[in-house]
Amino acid sequence: MKRHARKAFTALKKLGAPVLERSDVEYFVISGEDNYKEVWADYYEEFGIHADSNTPGVDPRICDIIEANGLFMEWETPGGLVVFDA
């Protein structure tokens, strides 16, 4: 994983966001299924708490970290967001 992606991954992990390293994607995945203690990513926006987010259904703190590190994310499936270079 490149340095800027590792920096974002580490920052998200420190927040408690559900991030996963996967060998079949460019950098890492943010889980949309691990929302037990806190809702981090919700594809269907059932909880309606992310209205101020840059990316619908994603916690704004995640968006800020991804953007600050020159990365981009998009929904792979309702179960997760894949992170790429912007």
DALIN-V600565 format. One line per field, one symbol per residue. phi: phi as a letter, one per 40 degrees, with the letter a starting at -180 (. if undefined). burial: 1 if it has 16 or more other ideal C-beta (glycine too) atoms within 10 Angstrom, else 0. A space follows every 50 residues. Layout:
phi=???
burial=???
//
This chain:
phi=.cdcccccdcccccchccbbcbccbdbabbcbbcbccacbabdcfccfbb ccccbdgbddccdcccccbgbbbaccaccabcbbcc
burial=00001011101100001110000000111101010000111110000001 001010111001101100101010100001111000
//
